[in-house]
Amino acid sequence: MRFIATRFPTPARLGQALGLAAAALLTLGQTALAKPTFRNVVLILSDDHRYDFLGFHPDGPEFLETPNLDRMASQGAHLANAFVTTSLCSPSRATILTGQYMHRHKVVDNQRAVPEGTRFFPEYLQAAGIKTAYVGKWHMGHDDDSPRKGFGHWASFKGQGTYFDPEFNINGKRQKFEGYNADVTADLALDYLKSVGEKRFFLQVGFKAVHYPFQPAKRHHGRYDKFDVPRPQTMSLTERNYETQPNWVRERRYGIHGIDHMETGPLDADPVPSLPALYRRFAETVHGLDENIGRILDYLDSSGLARDTLVLYLGDNGFALGEHGFYDKRDAFEESIRIPMLAYAPGRIKPGTTVSQMALNLDVAQTILQGMDVAQPSGTPEMSGRSLVPLLLGQATDDWRGHFLYEYHWEWNFPATPTTLAIRTDRYKYVYYHGIWDKNGLYDLETDPHERHNLIRVPAFAERAEKMKSQLFAEMAEAGGLTMPIRPPKGAQFYDRKLRR
């Protein structure tokens, strides 16, 4: 937009015209006055990849090989305190794409479709003239693989898909592939990258790996069988591990997502999978994921695209592997809510950067919008995160967040985990369990990083627990997060129709 006049305007009119011009640019959804920090963005999302299963991570298994994720950290940035605000696939993915908490976007489980009117941040990129593409696992709307708004190119599959010989919907046409899902996903992502030409682009790649049940590529199956599997401190079936915990924690050990449930069988039982076997398959699946991320990084480097591209990697939630007797996510324990997050941008991000501030899946949308210098159009839904760009570039951020909220709603098809609300600071975590007659939780993560000792009934911590509870509910109420969207049990609609006859 240009200002044109037949004579010199007055200073007041000139200021007014410039203001209108700036407003018009923002309305278009693009700030054209400054060179974007990143011309292109590749967002890589994995499934169930826990925060410490990285080769360079000091708390991970010593035998795990992830040279490409290690490379992202050594040549880019490791966001060492990254979390999700809901530890479940679809809600987390909706948070990433909307920049909103679950109580705002309403995708509260893995079956529910995205509500009408939901806005995804790639829509704003499209409006700014940036090419957008989605390749891989989508998951939101379990039985639907049709192309979604915000993406000019689409290659995905229904629900969880399959690890082997997957079928993809590519721009409305289904195509069957032979081979391993992660290999096919990387192939399709590379096909897109080779087609983008000179246009700016945003590509989101969603790997199915490493979702349970863990199935590595055949070339990697058994790769780690010779290694011993470490056993978490909190896995032992002793009174010490459970005496202060809520009752549901011990009970879940024997229910779905518990290590002594019949789905996995008692620990070390044959022929059903034992926890050590699950652990090794998990590690092998992570290795195959890393291998395919390396293929994408190699192409970006060799093609020269890496010079102008931010690669952001994260998991959609964490995953317990024996901690507290669990193998799953959903709960608010650290293994469930912490995720790996890495950023790679040669020449832009200082190699070996470690970001210690809290980073959230909630921050991804605003990070990409700011990084590509695209403004959110006026009148669109408010986002609740913060851009991570200043942290990645080593800029001072004295007013960074000191806590975040966590929420999970009970699912009738996975009833072992109660509705959970939590508030986590840099040191303490308060957890509220809704709808069950049980203890809540309070943990000092500085002195008890494995959350063995629930302090909720220790008198010296009563005041802290009350303050954190009040803050949790005050912030949830202010944000409209205390209204629970309940999904009817399977078959309820059928029985309801019969009763009305």
The 8 nearest C-alpha neighbors of each residue, nearest first, counted from 0:
[[1, 20, 2, 23, 24, 21, 19, 3],
 [2, 0, 3, 20, 17, 16, 4, 19],
 [1, 3, 16, 4, 0, 17, 20, 13],
 [4, 2, 1, 5, 6, 16, 8, 0],
 [3, 5, 6, 2, 7, 8, 13, 1],
 [6, 4, 3, 7, 8, 2, 9, 13],
 [5, 7, 4, 8, 3, 9, 13, 2],
 [6, 8, 9, 4, 5, 13, 10, 3],
 [9, 7, 13, 12, 6, 10, 4, 11],
 [8, 10, 12, 11, 13, 7, 14, 6],
 [11, 9, 13, 12, 14, 8, 15, 7],
 [12, 10, 14, 9, 13, 15, 8, 16],
 [13, 11, 15, 9, 14, 10, 8, 16],
 [12, 14, 10, 16, 15, 11, 8, 9],
 [15, 13, 17, 11, 12, 16, 18, 10],
 [14, 16, 12, 18, 13, 17, 11, 19],
 [17, 15, 19, 13, 18, 14, 12, 20],
 [18, 16, 20, 14, 19, 15, 13, 21],
 [17, 19, 15, 21, 16, 20, 14, 22],
 [20, 18, 22, 16, 17, 21, 23, 15],
 [19, 21, 17, 23, 18, 22, 0, 16],
 [22, 20, 24, 18, 23, 19, 17, 25],
 [21, 23, 19, 25, 24, 20, 26, 18],
 [24, 22, 26, 20, 21, 25, 19, 27],
 [23, 25, 21, 27, 26, 22, 29, 30],
 [26, 24, 28, 22, 27, 23, 29, 30],
 [27, 25, 23, 28, 376, 24, 22, 377],
 [26, 28, 24, 25, 29, 23, 376, 127],
 [29, 27, 376, 374, 25, 26, 375, 127],
 [30, 28, 373, 374, 127, 27, 25, 31],
 [29, 31, 32, 373, 372, 24, 25, 374],
 [32, 30, 33, 29, 24, 34, 372, 373],
 [31, 33, 30, 34, 29, 21, 24, 35],
 [34, 32, 31, 35, 30, 372, 36, 29],
 [33, 35, 36, 32, 31, 372, 38, 37],
 [36, 34, 372, 371, 37, 38, 33, 370],
 [35, 37, 370, 371, 34, 38, 372, 369],
 [38, 36, 35, 371, 370, 39, 308, 307],
 [37, 39, 307, 35, 308, 371, 199, 36],
 [40, 38, 308, 200, 37, 199, 201, 307],
 [41, 39, 309, 201, 308, 310, 42, 202],
 [40, 42, 310, 202, 203, 201, 309, 311],
 [43, 41, 203, 311, 310, 312, 204, 202],
 [44, 42, 312, 204, 203, 205, 311, 41],
 [43, 45, 205, 313, 314, 312, 204, 206],
 [46, 44, 314, 206, 205, 208, 315, 48],
 [45, 47, 210, 209, 315, 48, 314, 208],
 [48, 46, 210, 317, 316, 318, 209, 49],
 [49, 47, 314, 46, 317, 209, 45, 50],
 [48, 50, 317, 318, 338, 51, 52, 47],
 [49, 51, 338, 339, 337, 52, 317, 48],
 [50, 52, 59, 53, 56, 58, 49, 339],
 [53, 51, 59, 50, 49, 54, 60, 56],
 [54, 52, 56, 51, 55, 65, 59, 69],
 [53, 55, 65, 64, 63, 56, 69, 52],
 [54, 56, 53, 69, 57, 59, 65, 72],
 [55, 57, 53, 59, 58, 54, 51, 52],
 [58, 56, 59, 55, 51, 54, 60, 61],
 [59, 57, 56, 51, 60, 52, 61, 53],
 [58, 60, 51, 52, 56, 57, 61, 53],
 [61, 59, 62, 63, 58, 52, 229, 54],
 [62, 60, 63, 59, 54, 57, 64, 58],
 [61, 63, 60, 64, 226, 223, 54, 59],
 [64, 62, 54, 60, 61, 282, 65, 53],
 [65, 63, 54, 66, 286, 62, 53, 289],
 [64, 66, 54, 289, 68, 67, 286, 53],
 [67, 65, 69, 68, 70, 64, 54, 289],
 [68, 66, 70, 293, 69, 65, 289, 71],
 [67, 69, 71, 70, 65, 66, 289, 72],
 [70, 68, 66, 72, 67, 71, 55, 65],
 [69, 71, 67, 73, 68, 72, 74, 66],
 [70, 72, 68, 75, 343, 74, 69, 73],
 [71, 73, 75, 76, 77, 69, 70, 74],
 [72, 74, 351, 70, 75, 350, 71, 69],
 [75, 73, 350, 71, 72, 351, 70, 343],
 [74, 76, 343, 350, 72, 71, 348, 351],
 [77, 75, 352, 72, 342, 353, 341, 351],
 [76, 78, 341, 353, 72, 79, 354, 352],
 [79, 77, 354, 340, 80, 341, 353, 81],
 [78, 80, 77, 355, 81, 354, 353, 340],
 [81, 79, 357, 78, 355, 358, 356, 82],
 [80, 82, 358, 359, 338, 337, 357, 79],
 [83, 81, 337, 359, 336, 338, 358, 360],
 [82, 84, 360, 336, 85, 359, 86, 316],
 [83, 85, 405, 404, 406, 86, 82, 100],
 [86, 84, 83, 406, 91, 87, 407, 405],
 [87, 85, 329, 316, 336, 328, 83, 335],
 [86, 88, 329, 85, 90, 91, 89, 316],
 [89, 87, 91, 90, 315, 92, 109, 316],
 [88, 90, 109, 92, 139, 91, 87, 138],
 [91, 89, 93, 106, 107, 92, 88, 87],
 [92, 90, 94, 93, 88, 89, 85, 315],
 [93, 91, 95, 89, 94, 90, 88, 96],
 [92, 94, 90, 96, 91, 95, 97, 89],
 [93, 95, 91, 99, 97, 98, 92, 96],
 [96, 94, 92, 93, 360, 98, 361, 363],
 [95, 97, 119, 93, 94, 120, 98, 364],
 [98, 96, 119, 94, 99, 95, 93, 120],
 [97, 99, 382, 361, 94, 364, 95, 384],
 [100, 98, 94, 97, 382, 383, 103, 361],
 [99, 101, 103, 102, 94, 104, 84, 361],
 [100, 102, 103, 104, 105, 90, 106, 107],
 [101, 103, 480, 105, 100, 104, 479, 107],
 [102, 104, 101, 100, 105, 99, 480, 479],
 [103, 105, 101, 106, 102, 99, 100, 93],
 [106, 104, 102, 107, 101, 103, 114, 484],
 [107, 105, 90, 104, 108, 113, 111, 101],
 [106, 108, 90, 105, 101, 408, 111, 109],
 [109, 107, 110, 111, 106, 90, 89, 87],
 [108, 110, 89, 111, 139, 88, 141, 107],
 [111, 109, 141, 108, 140, 112, 139, 89],
 [110, 112, 140, 108, 109, 106, 113, 139],
 [113, 111, 140, 139, 114, 110, 106, 141],
 [112, 114, 106, 140, 139, 115, 111, 117],
 [115, 113, 117, 112, 116, 105, 106, 104],
 [114, 116, 117, 113, 112, 118, 104, 105],
 [115, 117, 114, 118, 113, 119, 380, 104],
 [118, 116, 115, 114, 119, 113, 104, 97],
 [119, 117, 116, 97, 120, 122, 380, 379],
 [120, 118, 97, 96, 121, 122, 149, 117],
 [119, 121, 122, 123, 96, 364, 97, 118],
 [122, 120, 124, 149, 123, 119, 125, 131],
 [123, 121, 149, 125, 120, 124, 119, 126],
 [122, 124, 126, 121, 125, 120, 28, 127],
 [123, 125, 121, 127, 129, 126, 122, 128],
 [124, 126, 129, 122, 128, 127, 123, 121],
 [125, 127, 123, 124, 128, 122, 28, 27],
 [128, 126, 124, 125, 29, 129, 28, 123],
 [127, 129, 125, 126, 130, 124, 199, 198],
 [130, 128, 125, 199, 200, 124, 127, 131],
 [129, 131, 200, 199, 201, 125, 128, 151],
 [132, 130, 201, 150, 151, 200, 202, 129],
 [133, 131, 152, 202, 150, 151, 153, 203],
 [132, 134, 203, 153, 202, 204, 150, 154],
 [133, 135, 154, 204, 155, 153, 188, 205],
 [136, 134, 205, 155, 184, 206, 204, 154],
 [135, 137, 205, 207, 155, 206, 138, 156],
 [136, 138, 139, 135, 155, 205, 158, 156],
 [137, 139, 158, 141, 136, 140, 89, 159],
 [140, 138, 89, 141, 112, 137, 113, 109],
 [141, 139, 112, 143, 111, 142, 110, 138],
 [140, 142, 158, 110, 138, 139, 143, 157],
 [143, 141, 157, 140, 158, 144, 110, 138],
 [142, 144, 157, 140, 145, 141, 158, 156],
 [145, 143, 157, 156, 155, 168, 146, 142],
 [144, 146, 143, 171, 147, 168, 170, 155],
 [147, 145, 153, 170, 144, 171, 148, 150],
 [148, 146, 150, 145, 149, 153, 144, 151],
 [149, 147, 150, 146, 122, 119, 151, 121],
 [148, 150, 122, 121, 147, 119, 151, 125],
 [151, 149, 131, 132, 152, 148, 133, 147],
 [150, 152, 131, 132, 130, 153, 149, 148],
 [151, 153, 132, 150, 133, 170, 131, 154],
 [152, 154, 170, 133, 169, 146, 132, 134],
 [155, 153, 169, 134, 168, 167, 135, 133],
 [154, 156, 135, 167, 168, 136, 134, 144],
 [157, 155, 167, 144, 168, 160, 136, 166],
 [158, 156, 144, 142, 143, 160, 141, 159],
 [157, 159, 141, 138, 160, 142, 156, 137],
 [160, 158, 138, 157, 161, 207, 136, 141],
 [159, 161, 158, 157, 156, 165, 162, 136],
 [160, 162, 163, 165, 159, 180, 164, 207],
 [163, 161, 180, 179, 214, 165, 160, 164],
 [162, 164, 179, 161, 178, 165, 180, 177],
 [165, 163, 177, 178, 176, 179, 166, 180],
 [166, 164, 161, 176, 163, 180, 175, 167],
 [165, 167, 175, 174, 176, 156, 173, 164],
 [168, 166, 156, 155, 174, 173, 169, 154],
 [167, 169, 173, 172, 155, 154, 171, 156],
 [170, 168, 154, 172, 171, 153, 167, 173],
 [169, 171, 153, 172, 168, 146, 154, 152],
 [170, 172, 169, 168, 145, 146, 173, 153],
 [171, 173, 169, 168, 170, 174, 167, 145],
 [174, 172, 168, 167, 169, 166, 171, 175],
 [173, 175, 167, 166, 168, 176, 172, 169],
 [176, 174, 166, 165, 167, 173, 177, 164],
 [177, 175, 164, 165, 166, 178, 174, 183],
 [178, 176, 164, 175, 165, 179, 163, 183],
 [179, 177, 164, 163, 176, 180, 183, 182],
 [178, 180, 163, 182, 181, 162, 216, 164],
 [179, 181, 162, 183, 182, 163, 184, 165],
 [180, 182, 184, 183, 179, 206, 185, 288],
 [183, 181, 185, 179, 180, 184, 186, 291],
 [184, 182, 186, 180, 185, 181, 187, 179],
 [183, 185, 181, 187, 186, 182, 135, 180],
 [184, 186, 188, 182, 183, 187, 291, 189],
 [187, 185, 183, 189, 184, 188, 182, 190],
 [188, 186, 190, 184, 189, 185, 183, 191],
 [187, 189, 185, 191, 190, 186, 134, 184],
 [190, 188, 192, 186, 191, 187, 185, 193],
 [191, 189, 187, 193, 188, 192, 186, 194],
 [190, 192, 194, 188, 189, 193, 187, 195],
 [191, 193, 189, 194, 195, 190, 188, 202],
 [192, 194, 190, 191, 195, 189, 196, 188],
 [193, 195, 191, 192, 196, 190, 189, 197],
 [196, 194, 192, 193, 198, 197, 191, 200],
 [195, 197, 194, 198, 193, 192, 199, 200],
 [198, 196, 195, 199, 200, 194, 304, 130],
 [197, 199, 196, 195, 200, 130, 129, 128],
 [200, 198, 129, 39, 38, 130, 197, 201],
 [201, 199, 130, 39, 129, 131, 198, 202],
 [200, 202, 131, 40, 39, 41, 130, 132],
 [203, 201, 41, 132, 131, 133, 42, 204],
 [202, 204, 42, 133, 41, 43, 132, 134],
 [203, 205, 43, 134, 135, 133, 44, 42],
 [206, 204, 135, 136, 44, 45, 43, 134],
 [205, 207, 45, 208, 135, 136, 181, 44],
 [208, 206, 136, 46, 209, 210, 45, 205],
 [209, 207, 210, 206, 46, 45, 288, 284],
 [208, 210, 46, 47, 284, 48, 213, 207],
 [209, 211, 208, 47, 46, 213, 212, 207],
 [212, 210, 213, 209, 47, 214, 281, 208],
 [211, 213, 210, 214, 277, 209, 281, 280],
 [212, 214, 211, 281, 280, 210, 209, 215],
 [213, 215, 284, 212, 280, 216, 162, 281],
 [216, 214, 284, 283, 220, 219, 217, 280],
 [215, 217, 218, 219, 179, 220, 287, 214],
 [216, 218, 220, 219, 215, 179, 214, 221],
 [217, 219, 216, 220, 215, 222, 221, 287],
 [220, 218, 222, 217, 216, 283, 215, 221],
 [221, 219, 217, 222, 215, 218, 216, 283],
 [222, 220, 224, 223, 219, 280, 283, 279],
 [221, 223, 219, 220, 224, 283, 225, 279],
 [224, 222, 221, 225, 226, 279, 283, 62],
 [225, 223, 221, 226, 222, 279, 227, 276],
 [224, 226, 223, 227, 222, 221, 228, 279],
 [227, 225, 224, 223, 228, 62, 279, 222],
 [226, 228, 229, 225, 224, 275, 223, 279],
 [227, 229, 275, 226, 230, 278, 279, 60],
 [230, 228, 227, 231, 60, 275, 278, 232],
 [229, 231, 228, 232, 234, 321, 322, 235],
 [230, 232, 234, 233, 322, 321, 229, 235],
 [233, 231, 234, 230, 235, 322, 449, 323],
 [232, 234, 323, 322, 231, 235, 240, 451],
 [235, 233, 324, 323, 322, 231, 321, 232],
 [234, 236, 237, 233, 232, 240, 324, 231],
 [237, 235, 234, 238, 240, 324, 241, 233],
 [238, 236, 239, 240, 235, 241, 242, 234],
 [237, 239, 241, 242, 240, 236, 243, 235],
 [238, 240, 237, 241, 242, 243, 451, 236],
 [241, 239, 238, 237, 233, 451, 242, 235],
 [240, 242, 244, 238, 239, 243, 249, 237],
 [241, 243, 238, 239, 244, 240, 245, 452],
 [244, 242, 453, 241, 452, 245, 454, 240],
 [243, 245, 241, 453, 242, 246, 248, 452],
 [246, 244, 438, 247, 248, 437, 439, 243],
 [245, 247, 248, 249, 244, 437, 250, 438],
 [246, 248, 250, 245, 249, 251, 416, 437],
 [249, 247, 251, 246, 250, 245, 244, 252],
 [248, 250, 252, 251, 247, 246, 241, 324],
 [251, 249, 247, 252, 248, 253, 246, 254],
 [252, 250, 254, 253, 248, 257, 249, 415],
 [251, 253, 257, 324, 250, 249, 254, 258],
 [254, 252, 260, 259, 251, 257, 250, 258],
 [255, 253, 251, 260, 257, 252, 256, 415],
 [254, 256, 257, 260, 415, 251, 253, 413],
 [257, 255, 326, 327, 325, 254, 258, 251],
 [258, 256, 252, 325, 253, 254, 260, 251],
 [259, 257, 324, 260, 325, 252, 326, 263],
 [260, 258, 265, 253, 257, 252, 264, 266],
 [261, 259, 253, 254, 257, 262, 258, 264],
 [260, 262, 264, 263, 259, 265, 253, 255],
 [263, 261, 260, 264, 255, 271, 256, 259],
 [264, 262, 261, 272, 260, 271, 273, 258],
 [265, 263, 261, 260, 262, 259, 271, 268],
 [264, 266, 259, 268, 267, 260, 263, 258],
 [265, 267, 273, 268, 274, 264, 259, 258],
 [268, 266, 273, 265, 269, 274, 275, 272],
 [269, 267, 265, 266, 273, 264, 271, 270],
 [270, 268, 271, 267, 272, 273, 264, 265],
 [269, 271, 268, 272, 273, 264, 267, 263],
 [272, 270, 269, 264, 263, 268, 273, 262],
 [273, 271, 263, 276, 270, 277, 274, 264],
 [274, 272, 267, 276, 266, 275, 268, 263],
 [273, 275, 277, 276, 278, 266, 272, 267],
 [276, 274, 278, 277, 273, 228, 279, 267],
 [277, 275, 279, 273, 274, 278, 272, 280],
 [278, 276, 274, 280, 275, 279, 281, 273],
 [277, 279, 275, 281, 276, 280, 274, 282],
 [278, 280, 282, 276, 281, 277, 223, 283],
 [281, 279, 283, 277, 282, 278, 213, 284],
 [282, 280, 278, 284, 279, 213, 283, 277],
 [281, 283, 285, 279, 284, 280, 286, 278],
 [284, 282, 286, 280, 285, 215, 281, 219],
 [283, 285, 215, 281, 287, 286, 282, 209],
 [284, 286, 288, 282, 283, 287, 209, 289],
 [287, 285, 283, 289, 284, 288, 65, 64],
 [288, 286, 290, 284, 289, 285, 283, 291],
 [287, 289, 285, 291, 290, 286, 284, 208],
 [290, 288, 292, 286, 287, 291, 65, 67],
 [289, 291, 287, 293, 288, 292, 286, 294],
 [292, 290, 294, 293, 288, 289, 185, 182],
 [291, 293, 289, 295, 294, 290, 296, 288],
 [294, 292, 296, 67, 291, 290, 295, 297],
 [293, 295, 291, 297, 292, 296, 298, 290],
 [296, 294, 292, 298, 293, 297, 299, 189],
 [297, 295, 293, 299, 298, 294, 300, 292],
 [298, 296, 294, 300, 295, 299, 293, 301],
 [297, 299, 301, 295, 300, 296, 302, 294],
 [298, 300, 305, 304, 296, 302, 297, 301],
 [301, 299, 305, 297, 298, 303, 302, 296],
 [300, 302, 298, 303, 299, 297, 304, 305],
 [303, 301, 299, 304, 300, 298, 305, 297],
 [302, 304, 300, 305, 301, 306, 299, 307],
 [303, 305, 299, 306, 302, 307, 308, 300],
 [304, 306, 299, 308, 300, 307, 303, 344],
 [307, 305, 304, 308, 345, 303, 346, 344],
 [306, 308, 38, 305, 37, 304, 39, 309],
 [309, 307, 39, 305, 40, 37, 306, 38],
 [308, 310, 40, 344, 343, 37, 41, 311],
 [311, 309, 41, 343, 342, 40, 42, 308],
 [310, 312, 342, 42, 341, 43, 309, 41],
 [313, 311, 43, 341, 340, 44, 42, 342],
 [314, 312, 340, 44, 339, 45, 341, 43],
 [313, 315, 45, 48, 316, 44, 338, 46],
 [314, 316, 46, 91, 88, 45, 47, 92],
 [317, 315, 86, 47, 314, 338, 336, 83],
 [316, 318, 49, 335, 338, 47, 336, 337],
 [317, 319, 328, 335, 327, 49, 47, 334],
 [320, 318, 326, 327, 334, 322, 325, 321],
 [321, 319, 326, 322, 325, 318, 278, 327],
 [320, 322, 324, 325, 234, 326, 319, 323],
 [321, 323, 234, 324, 233, 231, 325, 319],
 [324, 322, 233, 234, 325, 321, 248, 240],
 [323, 325, 321, 234, 252, 322, 258, 257],
 [326, 324, 257, 321, 323, 322, 258, 319],
 [325, 327, 319, 320, 256, 321, 257, 258],
 [326, 328, 318, 319, 256, 325, 329, 320],
 [327, 329, 335, 318, 330, 86, 317, 319],
 [330, 328, 86, 87, 335, 407, 331, 327],
 [331, 329, 328, 332, 335, 416, 419, 86],
 [332, 330, 336, 335, 333, 329, 421, 419],
 [333, 331, 335, 334, 330, 336, 450, 328],
 [332, 334, 336, 335, 337, 331, 449, 450],
 [335, 333, 319, 317, 332, 318, 337, 336],
 [334, 336, 317, 328, 318, 333, 332, 337],
 [335, 337, 333, 317, 83, 82, 86, 334],
 [338, 336, 82, 317, 50, 333, 334, 81],
 [337, 339, 50, 317, 49, 82, 81, 314],
 [338, 340, 50, 313, 314, 49, 81, 341],
 [341, 339, 313, 78, 312, 81, 77, 338],
 [340, 342, 77, 312, 76, 311, 78, 72],
 [341, 343, 311, 76, 310, 75, 312, 71],
 [344, 342, 75, 310, 71, 309, 345, 76],
 [343, 345, 309, 347, 348, 308, 346, 75],
 [346, 344, 347, 306, 348, 343, 305, 75],
 [345, 347, 348, 344, 306, 349, 350, 307],
 [346, 348, 344, 345, 349, 392, 36, 306],
 [349, 347, 344, 75, 392, 346, 391, 345],
 [348, 350, 352, 75, 351, 347, 346, 392],
 [351, 349, 74, 75, 352, 73, 348, 76],
 [350, 352, 73, 75, 74, 76, 72, 353],
 [351, 353, 76, 350, 349, 75, 77, 354],
 [354, 352, 77, 76, 78, 355, 351, 79],
 [353, 355, 78, 356, 79, 77, 352, 390],
 [354, 356, 79, 80, 353, 78, 357, 358],
 [357, 355, 354, 358, 80, 399, 78, 79],
 [358, 356, 80, 81, 355, 359, 400, 82],
 [357, 359, 81, 80, 356, 82, 362, 78],
 [360, 358, 82, 361, 362, 81, 83, 357],
 [359, 361, 83, 362, 95, 363, 82, 94],
 [360, 362, 359, 384, 98, 95, 94, 363],
 [363, 361, 384, 385, 360, 359, 365, 386],
 [362, 364, 366, 365, 360, 95, 361, 367],
 [365, 363, 98, 367, 366, 362, 120, 96],
 [364, 366, 386, 368, 367, 363, 362, 369],
 [367, 365, 386, 363, 387, 369, 364, 368],
 [366, 368, 370, 364, 365, 369, 371, 363],
 [367, 369, 365, 373, 371, 370, 366, 372],
 [370, 368, 372, 366, 371, 367, 365, 373],
 [369, 371, 367, 36, 37, 368, 372, 366],
 [370, 372, 35, 37, 368, 369, 373, 367],
 [373, 371, 369, 35, 370, 30, 368, 374],
 [372, 374, 29, 368, 371, 30, 28, 369],
 [375, 373, 28, 29, 376, 25, 30, 372],
 [374, 376, 28, 123, 377, 373, 379, 368],
 [377, 375, 28, 26, 374, 379, 378, 25],
 [376, 378, 379, 26, 375, 25, 28, 380],
 [377, 379, 376, 380, 381, 375, 26, 118],
 [378, 380, 377, 376, 381, 375, 118, 382],
 [381, 379, 382, 378, 118, 117, 97, 377],
 [380, 382, 379, 383, 99, 98, 378, 97],
 [381, 383, 98, 99, 384, 380, 97, 365],
 [382, 384, 99, 98, 381, 361, 385, 100],
 [385, 383, 362, 361, 98, 382, 365, 386],
 [386, 384, 362, 365, 387, 366, 383, 361],
 [385, 387, 366, 365, 388, 362, 369, 384],
 [386, 388, 366, 390, 389, 391, 385, 362],
 [387, 389, 391, 390, 386, 366, 392, 370],
 [390, 388, 394, 392, 391, 387, 393, 395],
 [391, 389, 393, 387, 388, 392, 394, 354],
 [390, 392, 388, 389, 393, 348, 387, 76],
 [391, 393, 389, 390, 394, 348, 388, 347],
 [394, 392, 390, 391, 389, 395, 349, 352],
 [393, 395, 389, 392, 390, 396, 391, 388],
 [396, 394, 397, 393, 389, 390, 398, 392],
 [397, 395, 398, 399, 394, 389, 390, 393],
 [396, 398, 399, 395, 400, 394, 356, 401],
 [397, 399, 396, 400, 401, 395, 356, 385],
 [400, 398, 397, 396, 401, 356, 357, 385],
 [401, 399, 402, 398, 357, 403, 356, 424],
 [400, 402, 424, 425, 399, 403, 357, 356],
 [403, 401, 424, 423, 400, 425, 422, 404],
 [402, 404, 423, 422, 405, 424, 401, 400],
 [405, 403, 422, 421, 84, 423, 406, 402],
 [404, 406, 84, 421, 420, 85, 422, 403],
 [407, 405, 420, 85, 419, 84, 421, 408],
 [406, 408, 419, 418, 85, 420, 329, 409],
 [409, 407, 418, 410, 419, 107, 406, 417],
 [408, 410, 418, 417, 416, 414, 407, 411],
 [411, 409, 413, 412, 414, 408, 108, 416],
 [410, 412, 414, 413, 488, 409, 489, 486],
 [411, 413, 410, 414, 488, 489, 409, 415],
 [414, 412, 410, 411, 415, 255, 416, 409],
 [413, 415, 411, 416, 410, 412, 409, 417],
 [414, 416, 251, 413, 254, 255, 417, 247],
 [417, 415, 414, 409, 330, 418, 329, 413],
 [418, 416, 409, 419, 432, 415, 433, 414],
 [417, 419, 408, 409, 433, 407, 432, 416],
 [418, 420, 432, 407, 406, 431, 417, 433],
 [421, 419, 406, 431, 405, 430, 407, 432],
 [422, 420, 430, 405, 429, 404, 431, 406],
 [421, 423, 404, 429, 428, 403, 471, 405],
 [424, 422, 428, 402, 403, 427, 429, 421],
 [423, 425, 402, 427, 426, 401, 428, 422],
 [426, 424, 427, 401, 402, 423, 357, 444],
 [425, 427, 444, 424, 445, 443, 428, 423],
 [428, 426, 443, 424, 442, 444, 423, 425],
 [427, 429, 423, 442, 441, 422, 424, 430],
 [428, 430, 441, 422, 421, 440, 467, 423],
 [429, 431, 421, 440, 439, 420, 441, 428],
 [430, 432, 439, 420, 419, 421, 433, 440],
 [433, 431, 419, 418, 439, 417, 420, 430],
 [432, 434, 418, 435, 419, 431, 417, 420],
 [433, 435, 432, 436, 418, 417, 437, 409],
 [434, 436, 437, 433, 432, 417, 418, 438],
 [437, 435, 434, 438, 433, 432, 246, 245],
 [436, 438, 435, 245, 246, 439, 247, 432],
 [439, 437, 245, 440, 436, 244, 246, 455],
 [438, 440, 431, 430, 432, 455, 437, 245],
 [441, 439, 430, 455, 429, 453, 438, 431],
 [440, 442, 429, 455, 454, 453, 428, 430],
 [443, 441, 428, 453, 427, 444, 454, 450],
 [444, 442, 427, 445, 447, 446, 426, 428],
 [445, 443, 448, 447, 426, 446, 427, 442],
 [444, 446, 443, 426, 447, 448, 427, 425],
 [445, 447, 444, 443, 448, 426, 442, 449],
 [446, 448, 444, 450, 449, 443, 445, 451],
 [449, 447, 444, 450, 445, 446, 443, 451],
 [448, 450, 447, 451, 233, 444, 232, 333],
 [451, 449, 447, 448, 452, 442, 444, 453],
 [452, 450, 449, 240, 453, 233, 447, 244],
 [453, 451, 450, 454, 243, 442, 447, 244],
 [452, 454, 243, 441, 442, 455, 244, 440],
 [455, 453, 441, 457, 456, 442, 452, 460],
 [454, 456, 441, 440, 453, 457, 439, 464],
 [457, 455, 454, 458, 461, 460, 453, 243],
 [456, 458, 454, 459, 460, 455, 461, 453],
 [459, 457, 461, 460, 456, 462, 455, 454],
 [458, 460, 457, 461, 462, 463, 456, 454],
 [461, 459, 463, 458, 462, 457, 464, 454],
 [462, 460, 458, 464, 463, 459, 465, 457],
 [463, 461, 465, 464, 460, 466, 459, 458],
 [462, 464, 466, 460, 465, 461, 467, 459],
 [465, 463, 461, 467, 462, 466, 468, 460],
 [464, 466, 468, 462, 463, 467, 469, 461],
 [467, 465, 469, 463, 468, 464, 470, 462],
 [466, 468, 470, 464, 469, 465, 471, 463],
 [467, 469, 465, 471, 466, 470, 464, 472],
 [470, 468, 466, 472, 467, 471, 473, 465],
 [469, 471, 467, 473, 468, 472, 474, 466],
 [472, 470, 468, 469, 474, 473, 422, 467],
 [471, 473, 475, 469, 474, 470, 476, 468],
 [472, 474, 470, 476, 475, 471, 469, 477],
 [475, 473, 477, 476, 472, 471, 470, 478],
 [474, 476, 480, 472, 478, 477, 473, 479],
 [477, 475, 479, 473, 478, 474, 480, 481],
 [476, 478, 474, 475, 479, 473, 480, 472],
 [479, 477, 475, 476, 480, 474, 103, 102],
 [480, 478, 476, 477, 481, 475, 482, 102],
 [479, 481, 475, 102, 478, 476, 482, 103],
 [482, 480, 476, 479, 475, 483, 102, 472],
 [483, 481, 480, 484, 479, 102, 476, 485],
 [482, 484, 485, 481, 480, 408, 102, 105],
 [485, 483, 482, 486, 105, 107, 102, 408],
 [486, 484, 483, 487, 408, 107, 410, 409],
 [485, 487, 488, 484, 111, 410, 411, 489],
 [488, 486, 491, 485, 489, 492, 490, 411],
 [489, 487, 491, 490, 411, 486, 412, 492],
 [488, 490, 491, 487, 492, 412, 411, 493],
 [489, 491, 493, 492, 488, 494, 487, 495],
 [492, 490, 494, 493, 488, 489, 495, 487],
 [491, 493, 495, 490, 494, 496, 487, 489],
 [494, 492, 490, 496, 491, 495, 497, 489],
 [495, 493, 497, 491, 496, 492, 498, 490],
 [494, 496, 492, 498, 493, 497, 491, 499],
 [497, 495, 499, 493, 494, 498, 492, 500],
 [496, 498, 494, 495, 499, 500, 493, 492],
 [499, 497, 495, 496, 500, 494, 493, 492],
 [498, 500, 496, 497, 495, 494, 493, 492],
 [499, 497, 498, 496, 495, 494, 493, 492]]
